[in-house]
Amino acid sequence: MLRWLKLTYLWLVYLLLYLPIGVLVVFSFNASKNPYSWGGFSWHWYARLWENEALIGAAVNSLLLAVSAASATTLIGTLTAIALQRYRFRGKRVLNGMLFVVMMSPDIVLAISLLALFILLGIQLGFVSLLLAHITFCLPFVVVTVYSRLSGFNPQILEAARDLGASELRTILSVLLPIIFPAVMAGWLLGFTLSLDDVVVSMFVTGPTFEVLPLRIYSMVRLGLKPEVNALAAVLLALSLVALLGSQILLLRKKGVPI
Amino acid sequence: MTLRTPFKTAVLVLIWGWMLLFVLVPNLLVIATSFLSRDDVHFVRWDLTLGNYLRLFAPDYVAVFVHSGYMALVTTLLCLLIGYPFAYVVSRFRATLKPYLVFLVIVPFWTNSLVRTYAMKLLLSTNGLINQALLWLGWIDAPLRMLYTEGAVIAGLVYVLLPFMILPLYAIFEQLRADLLEASADLGAGGWQTFRRVVLPLTMPGIIAGCLLVLLPAIGMFYVADVLGGAKNLLIGNVIKNQFLDARDWPFGAAASLLLTLAMGILLYAYYLSVKLIRRPETHAALA
C-alpha cells in the first residue's frame, strides 16, 4: 500500500515536470492555426521557423555567443579550479566567497552592475559586452564542476610526475588535464546551456546590433501565443537534451552519481 | 604547495583580475549609483542623496515588495512540500534506477526556463488544456480565468524552480544513513518522532540550500511575471528592470537592487550560520 502510494506520488511529480513541455512539443506538430485544438500532424511550423530570417539570425548569434562564452569560461574556470585545489595563496577564502556570491546572486543584480560598468568604460553594448557578462555568470558553475573532479583523485600521481622531472606546466598538461578532462567537457556543456538559457543578463547588456534568441522569444511570447514558438521550443529542448546527455555520459563514466 | 611558478602567478592574476573588474568594481558602481540623482542624458548626476532609498518606502513600492516577497515565499514553500517527499522516495529507490530518476529531474533543469514559462502559459490560458479538461469532465461550466493572476505567477515559478529544490534535497537524503533510522526505531521512536528528531535535523542543510536556491531567483525572475502575471503581479525584478530599461531612473533601480542584495546577504548569512551549527562535532559524529 505504502509502496503504491510512493510510486503514485513519484509519477505525479514527473507528470507536473513534463506535462507542460510535453504539450508544447506535441502542439509544435499541430496543423491547425488555433494553438489549442489539434488539427492533425504537420511540419508546417518548423518550415515557418526556417523561413523566419530574423529568428534564424538571432539563433546563429546565440549559438556563436554560447560557444564563445562556454569556451572562454571553461579555460578560465579550469585554471581557477586547479589553482584553488593545488595552491596555497593569500585571499583564497575571499576568492571562494566571491565565486559563491556570484553563483547565488540573482541574475538581475549581476546584470545591472555589469551594465553600469560597460557604460562607464564606454564598451559598446553588443557581442563583446554579452560575452564578458556570460563568462562572468557561468564561471562559478564551471569552477565547481571541475573542482569536484580534482578533489576526487589520488594526488600521488602528480607527485610521481614531479619526481620524474616534469615541470609544473608539464605536469598539469600531461597528467592532470587528461584526468579531469571529462569534468572540463561537462563544464563546457553547462556553460553552453547557461549561456543559451539566459534572458535576464542578456536583456540588460545587449545592444541593437546583436540580437540573441532568448530575447527574440521573449518579445514573441510576451503578448500572445505563437505556434512558431512551439516549434522553436521543441528544437531548443532537443538541443539541451543532447548537451545534457553528453555531460552525463562524461561525468558518469567514472563516478556513479550525476551532478 | 607554496611554490612560486610562472603558471601559478599567471592563473592568479587572471582570476583575481577578472573578479575585481567584473564583480567587485561593478557592485561598487551600483552602490555609488544608488546615492546619486537621476539624469536624463548621462543616466546619473553627481548630487549625493538618500532620496532613492526613501522612495523605496513609498506605499506603492512597499506594496509591490511585500507582494513579491509573498509570492516568492509561497513558491518556496510549495517547492519544499512537493520536493521533500519526492527527494526522499527517489533516494530510497534501487541503486540501479536512481541515476535515471535523477536524470529525469535534471532535464527540465537544463531546459530553457523561458520556454518552460511559455509552456505554462499554453496550459493555463482560457482555451488551454487544463480548462478544456475541466470542461470535458464537467467540473466547470465556463473556462476559468487562470492566466494573469497571482496563482499563475506562483505556478510558473514553482514549475521553473522545482528542480532547484529537489537536487540539494536529494543530495542530502543520499547521505542519510539507514542505520540511524533503525537505531531510532530500536530506541522506541515512532515514525513521526524519528522524522522530527532524526530525519528533519539531519536533512536541514539540504532544506535550507534548496529554499535559498528557489527563493532568491523567485524574487528576480521578471520574465515569469511578465509572461504569466500581467500588469498587476510584479516581482521586485520587474521593478528593477523597469527602472533601468524603461523609466531610465538608474539611481532608484540601483537602490531597489541593493535592497534585493541585502535580503540575499541576510539569507546567505543565515545559511552559513545554520551549516556551522549543524556541522558541530557532535552532529558530525552522528553523520559520519
Boltz contact constraints between the chains, C-beta under 6 A:
constraints:
  - contact:
      token1: [A, 6]
      token2: [B, 89]
      max_distance: 6.0
  - contact:
      token1: [A, 10]
      token2: [B, 89]
      max_distance: 6.0
  - contact:
      token1: [A, 13]
      token2: [B, 86]
      max_distance: 6.0
  - contact:
      token1: [A, 17]
      token2: [B, 108]
      max_distance: 6.0
  - contact:
      token1: [A, 20]
      token2: [B, 119]
      max_distance: 6.0
  - contact:
      token1: [A, 20]
      token2: [B, 120]
      max_distance: 6.0
  - contact:
      token1: [A, 20]
      token2: [B, 123]
      max_distance: 6.0
  - contact:
      token1: [A, 21]
      token2: [B, 119]
      max_distance: 6.0
  - contact:
      token1: [A, 23]
      token2: [B, 129]
      max_distance: 6.0
  - contact:
      token1: [A, 24]
      token2: [B, 119]
      max_distance: 6.0
  - contact:
      token1: [A, 36]
      token2: [B, 127]
      max_distance: 6.0
  - contact:
      token1: [A, 79]
      token2: [B, 11]
      max_distance: 6.0
  - contact:
      token1: [A, 80]
      token2: [B, 15]
      max_distance: 6.0
  - contact:
      token1: [A, 83]
      token2: [B, 11]
      max_distance: 6.0
  - contact:
      token1: [A, 86]
      token2: [B, 1]
      max_distance: 6.0
  - contact:
      token1: [A, 87]
      token2: [B, 1]
      max_distance: 6.0
  - contact:
      token1: [A, 87]
      token2: [B, 8]
      max_distance: 6.0
  - contact:
      token1: [A, 88]
      token2: [B, 2]
      max_distance: 6.0
  - contact:
      token1: [A, 98]
      token2: [B, 19]
      max_distance: 6.0
  - contact:
      token1: [A, 98]
      token2: [B, 23]
      max_distance: 6.0
  - contact:
      token1: [A, 102]
      token2: [B, 23]
      max_distance: 6.0
  - contact:
      token1: [A, 106]
      token2: [B, 216]
      max_distance: 6.0
  - contact:
      token1: [A, 106]
      token2: [B, 220]
      max_distance: 6.0
  - contact:
      token1: [A, 108]
      token2: [B, 220]
      max_distance: 6.0
  - contact:
      token1: [A, 108]
      token2: [B, 237]
      max_distance: 6.0
  - contact:
      token1: [A, 108]
      token2: [B, 240]
      max_distance: 6.0
  - contact:
      token1: [A, 109]
      token2: [B, 257]
      max_distance: 6.0
  - contact:
      token1: [A, 109]
      token2: [B, 261]
      max_distance: 6.0
  - contact:
      token1: [A, 112]
      token2: [B, 244]
      max_distance: 6.0
  - contact:
      token1: [A, 112]
      token2: [B, 257]
      max_distance: 6.0
  - contact:
      token1: [A, 113]
      token2: [B, 26]
      max_distance: 6.0
  - contact:
      token1: [A, 113]
      token2: [B, 27]
      max_distance: 6.0
  - contact:
      token1: [A, 113]
      token2: [B, 30]
      max_distance: 6.0
  - contact:
      token1: [A, 114]
      token2: [B, 26]
      max_distance: 6.0
  - contact:
      token1: [A, 116]
      token2: [B, 29]
      max_distance: 6.0
  - contact:
      token1: [A, 116]
      token2: [B, 30]
      max_distance: 6.0
  - contact:
      token1: [A, 117]
      token2: [B, 26]
      max_distance: 6.0
  - contact:
      token1: [A, 136]
      token2: [B, 22]
      max_distance: 6.0
  - contact:
      token1: [A, 168]
      token2: [B, 5]
      max_distance: 6.0
  - contact:
      token1: [A, 168]
      token2: [B, 7]
      max_distance: 6.0
  - contact:
      token1: [A, 169]
      token2: [B, 7]
      max_distance: 6.0
  - contact:
      token1: [A, 193]
      token2: [B, 110]
      max_distance: 6.0
  - contact:
      token1: [A, 197]
      token2: [B, 112]
      max_distance: 6.0
  - contact:
      token1: [A, 199]
      token2: [B, 114]
      max_distance: 6.0
  - contact:
      token1: [A, 199]
      token2: [B, 223]
      max_distance: 6.0
  - contact:
      token1: [A, 214]
      token2: [B, 114]
      max_distance: 6.0
  - contact:
      token1: [A, 217]
      token2: [B, 114]
      max_distance: 6.0
  - contact:
      token1: [A, 221]
      token2: [B, 118]
      max_distance: 6.0
  - contact:
      token1: [A, 221]
      token2: [B, 227]
      max_distance: 6.0
  - contact:
      token1: [A, 222]
      token2: [B, 226]
      max_distance: 6.0
  - contact:
      token1: [A, 233]
      token2: [B, 115]
      max_distance: 6.0
  - contact:
      token1: [A, 236]
      token2: [B, 112]
      max_distance: 6.0
  - contact:
      token1: [A, 236]
      token2: [B, 115]
      max_distance: 6.0
  - contact:
      token1: [A, 237]
      token2: [B, 111]
      max_distance: 6.0
  - contact:
      token1: [A, 240]
      token2: [B, 110]
      max_distance: 6.0
  - contact:
      token1: [A, 240]
      token2: [B, 111]
      max_distance: 6.0
  - contact:
      token1: [A, 244]
      token2: [B, 110]
      max_distance: 6.0
  - contact:
      token1: [A, 258]
      token2: [B, 99]
      max_distance: 6.0
  - contact:
      token1: [A, 258]
      token2: [B, 102]
      max_distance: 6.0
